[in-house]
Amino acid sequence: MNRINLSFALGLGLTVVISFFHGAAQISDVSLLIGLLAASLITGVAMSVSSESESE
């Protein structure tokens, strides 16, 4: 469970940093932000599934 929160927080932080570098005022940056958010969420879920199967 901690891994999900950690990876999601890292992805969210990375998204915020990148959006600041890009200006975050354009539509393309919004879609990039959403894409990175989804990627971090998918990564968190995948890590959680793999860690759960390891514990079993």
Residue pairs with C-beta under 8 A, 6 or more apart in sequence:
1 48
3 44
3 47
3 48
3 51
4 44
4 45
4 47
4 48
5 44
7 40
7 43
7 44
7 47
8 40
8 41
8 44
10 40
11 36
11 37
11 39
11 40
11 41
11 43
11 44
12 37
12 40
14 36
14 40
15 33
15 36
15 37
15 40
18 32
18 33
18 36
19 29
19 32
19 33
22 29
22 32
23 29
24 30
24 33
